Amino acid sequence: MIYDTNPITRKAIDKLLEKNASNQANLGTESTDLERFETKVQWAELLRKIRTLDAEFAEMVQPQ
């Protein structure tokens, strides 16, 4: 897994995961369906970027 061996890749993936964590944290009980949908779309895009950096890691963090 590249994430474990390449510090530059690790930093890039961590930044993408932090963006997703922020997006998820900003959702609340009063979030609209549209806001929840937009967050899912943003996660899909972040996951695509992670997959280009390390496909094996992307499979680990992808929801089932």
C-alpha positions in Angstrom: 0.0 0.0 0.0 1.5 3.3 -1.1 -0.1 5.2 1.8 2.2 3.3 4.2 5.4 3.8 2.3 5.3 7.2 0.6 5.1 10.2 2.9 4.0 12.6 0.1 1.1 10.3 -0.9 0.2 9.9 2.7 0.0 13.7 3.2 -2.1 14.2 0.1 -4.5 11.4 1.1 -4.7 12.8 4.7 -5.6 16.2 3.3 -8.5 14.7 1.3 -9.7 12.7 4.3 -9.6 15.8 6.4 -11.8 17.6 3.9 -14.3 14.8 4.0 -14.3 14.8 7.8 -15.0 18.5 7.8 -17.8 18.1 5.3 -19.4 15.3 7.4 -19.0 17.3 10.6 -20.8 20.2 9.1 -23.9 18.1 8.5 -26.4 18.2 11.3 -29.9 17.1 12.1 -31.3 20.1 10.3 -29.3 19.5 7.1 -31.5 19.3 4.1 -31.6 16.3 1.8 -29.8 18.4 -0.8 -27.0 19.2 1.6 -26.6 15.5 2.4 -26.6 14.6 -1.3 -24.0 17.3 -2.1 -21.8 15.9 0.7 -22.1 12.4 -0.8 -21.1 13.7 -4.2 -18.2 15.5 -2.7 -17.0 12.3 -1.0 -17.3 10.4 -4.2 -15.0 13.0 -5.9 -12.5 12.9 -3.0 -12.5 9.1 -3.1 -11.7 9.2 -6.9 -8.7 11.4 -6.1 -7.6 9.0 -3.3 -8.0 6.1 -5.8 -5.6 7.8 -8.2 -3.0 8.1 -5.4 -3.5 4.6 -3.9 -6.2 2.3 -5.1 -5.7 -0.2 -2.3 -6.2 2.4 0.3 -9.3 3.8 -1.5 -10.9 0.3 -1.3 -10.3 0.3 2.5 -12.0 3.6 3.1 -14.8 3.2 0.6 -18.2 2.5 2.3 -19.7 -0.8 1.5 
